[in-house]
Every structure is written in structure tokens, then in C-alpha cells.
């Protein structure tokens, strides 16, 4: 499959091509029939699963990614970054030397006071990784985790921060990381989309997210994320209406494919190839999705381990179990958004509720993948679009971009480790600093991709996930 060329696409749409297409008539139809018999017309279903990379650039350590996105910005100082000095300074004036000239969101011109962490930290596992005591289940698997305490980002408002974390840019129309993975590596499953998104909502701190966070941007739309419903039917209208049998539907799809294939011979428009592939995918999903949603083989012990009250109830826990099932079926990129962390106020209660929602389920997902032999080649990323200030904002914390924490697990990551550090007050990342481009470069490297070599030409420029930046963080790789 040739890489997508937007310039060729644009040049194919002109007056001459229009006149040429309008003159084809019956001759074009006859040619399409002959081409279809020879296997020329249209895009074969198998081609849809291939990426543009003929072979990996480096050894492949991870085949798929599960991104557990904590939308809203969970505070690192309550979860993964213990700061006794900040706690001792609690309620006092925050030193101006840290904040002078720095970007602050809603605390501009406010009196800045230090706010120590609300919860106690414990050292967990053989690694002795310090993690909050409101994450006891995650603490129990600390030896599987690599906690990065020195991440920084560039965007201080939610929507642009999400865009930057997903696409490496705030420019609209840039492909997200899942789309880049599909574009480069293709999908392993022919019966399910290669990139699936699920969302859930906590009881507080519900920061909205937009579908552009899983957009394919300037790449053809067949690489975009497909949102499954978390509650009720995962995919609407998956069954045939009364009176339509599968064989009849197959005939209809074959005829539509023939016509689309005929059009594809006449123009370079990549959306025609998308249309062909998506009709075929929709047909296959009519059998694969019901099987995916059939949880009868999941044991009561497994359901309890995730903390699921009811399968398909829209909870993060239910979505985590679905993520494992999707990983088993070869889905390349799985994103779970949990909206619960925009805690400008009522932080202590919000944190307890957020932890109750995600702690048990996240640990169960990692344990479940490990028990099934899937963790070694599944890369887990847990974290939000930014962190929270070490200064208080009423009963909460404001947005913070200069240093915060995420963790990774599986997929070639160095387990049972911490990487980087913030200063004594948790404000700036000061040791082994990792920016978002570095994180993206490292994730791609774990998937066998050199981030400099996965790009697409757009408006005369090489567009890539990491832009002109990014370095692989070898210190977090096993």
C-alpha cells in the first residue's frame, strides 16, 4: 500500500479529471467488472490491515497500546510524588522564586499559598516505589510499573493540553498517536477496528473531551479512532433489520464495493479506499461485536477483581475488562478516557472517589494481561493531560504543566522503577526531564518505530507525531 499523498489527491481533482470521469460511461463499467475478476478493482480487505512500514525500524517490544487517560489532570502530589518539604510549608506563602514569570492558569494575580499532599505515601513492593495510600491496588503491583515523575507539557488549558498529549501539536488536523500507529503498523484484527475508544465519567471533576482527540487529522479517515459506547450496546444497529438476511446484505456490499472500486480507479481520493474498507469492516463487525460483548466466559472471580458491579454499566472498571478483551483480539490502540480529575475544589473527596473508580480496575487490568501472557507486548500508559499546582486553589488545585507524573507498564518498559524528579516543592521537573514529544518518541520506539521516519507530506512539510522534537528516553526501556 502506497503512503497517502495529499498532493496527488489534490492534483487529481481538476477540470480535466472531471471531464474525463464524466466521459467514462459504460466502458468504465465494463472495465471495472474485468478488473474485479482480476483482483484489481478496489481495495482488498486484507490491505486495510497493513501499515505503510514494510518492516519495523528496531526490535518490537510492544504490539499494542492501552492508554488510560485520566481526563482533567490528576494531581501528582496526591498520587505519585511525595513532597515532605511542601507538606511542612502547608498554608504558608509559596516562594515567588518558583513562580515568577511562569505560566499559571486560574491563579494569576492570586495570593499563592503552599498546599501539602492530602494523603500519606507508602513504599510498595520490592522496588519500594512511593505511591499514595489511596491506591492500594496499584501499590500492590508497583513492581510492574515505571513511574515517570518528571513529565512536562506545553499547554495549560484542558482542550489544547489533550490535543498536545494526543497529537503532539495544538494545530487542528494533526493525527493522534493511535492514528499514527495504525498508519505505520496497520491492524492485527480484520474483524474489529484497529483503534477503539471508550469513555467513562466519575462522580465529580468531569472535564469534557472532544472527538478530535482520536481524529486521524491529515491522514485518511480510516485511521481514526472508533468510539464504542460504554453503556448498553457498544455499537448501535449492529444487527440486520427484519427481512434482511446476511446473504442479501453481502450482495449489496459487494455491489457497493464494485462501484467504489470503479471510482477508485478514476481518482486518487483516499476516502474512497476508506469507504470500501469500512463497509467491509461493518459487515464483519456484525459477527465479531456480539462475540466481543459476550462475557459469559468471564469468571465471577475476574469480574470481582475488576470491581465491576454490572457488565456494560458505563464504568471505568467495565471498560478496563473490555480493554483486555480488545487487546486479546488484536486491536492496536485502545483508549479509555475517565473524566473525574478536574479538581479545582473539593479535592480530597474528589480524589477518594476518583481512586475508588480507577485503582482496583487498573491493577486488575495489568494483572489480567500478565496472567494471560499479554503484558509483555502491551504498553500501558496511565496519566492525564497535565498535573496540579503545589499551590492551593481554595479547596483544590489549579492546572500545572512544569512537572507532573504518569506511569507506564508492560511492553518493554523497565518495571519496578521511577524515572526523573521534580524539585522539593513539586513545581518544576528538574531531573531527567521528559516532555510529551519524548514520551511519544519512546512509545513509538517500543513499537519498533523510529519517530523521525514515520511521517506524511502535508502542505510541503513532513508531519509527524513528534514534530521536530522528541528523543527516546532509554532510561525507562527494559
C-alpha angles and dihedrals in degrees: 000000000000118000114259111269112196091187093058089047092053093046091051091063106073141111095275093051090048092054091044092052093048090055098054097087120149093347090065091051092052091049092050091054092051092045092050090054089051092048094249105110119089130346117303116233092241091058090060090066095056125092128214094254111092091200136356118274092223139005112306114236099163128039098183141018130224109194112195099196114197097203115210100037118278112224112252091203091065096042121027110358115069113199114181091174091057090049091053089052093050113144094009128110112287110237110262090214089075098048106031110122092359126129113257126177116211098351095073110138091002125127103262117220128179118251117197123212114284098218139050123256127223133194108242134199130346089307092059091222111178111235131160119270091235087070100060094149093050088045089057090060096041089124089065094052136086107202114202108202098175105062118137132182137193105229124075100187122076104241096045091041090054090048091050093047091049103037106018089239141068091216109111115241098041116132118249124235093262091054091050090052092051091045093051103034105018124215129303093207122068093186100053133041113270093230121044130177129200127182135200135180130224127211096261141008093049105177111185121240128199131222090242086080088076097035123132090220113188091359118090112280093247086080096058124110118263115220115221118200111252094205126052116344110014090210122028121230093009092151128069118258118250113288097025114105126195095251091054091049090049090056092050092050092047091053093047089049091052091052093046089047089054090053091046090059089058102047142030094229106138092202089073089061088048091052092051093048095044094052088053092046092050090053092050092046090062087075101027099050097055088050090048091053095047102103096171092112092056109102124234087242091058093047090051093047090059092045093237115168095186129000111248094014092136093252127138088241093057090046091053091057089047088052091057091050091050091049090052089054095053103259106163101209126024120181124190115189117197114189106205111099110080092111109167087146140016088030099163095054092039091053093050091051093045091049091049089054099049112018101077096036095049092050091046091052092052092045092046093051090049094050090051094048093248102109095077092065100029117086114211120200119186121184150085138260091266141341134251132266124263084225118083124244105199103293093343145041133262129233116289130192107167097081136351143141139263130161136219132197139182124002100085097317120142101253125217095024142114123214129201130350144228124228123277092278097044094244108114130031102238108163125058091346115208122195126195093262089054090051091051092047090051094048090051090048090054087054090053095257128130101218091214091060102049106080145119130219113246125167090344095308134103105244115201138162093253097041109207093328139062135100128204111254100221091178092076095045121095 
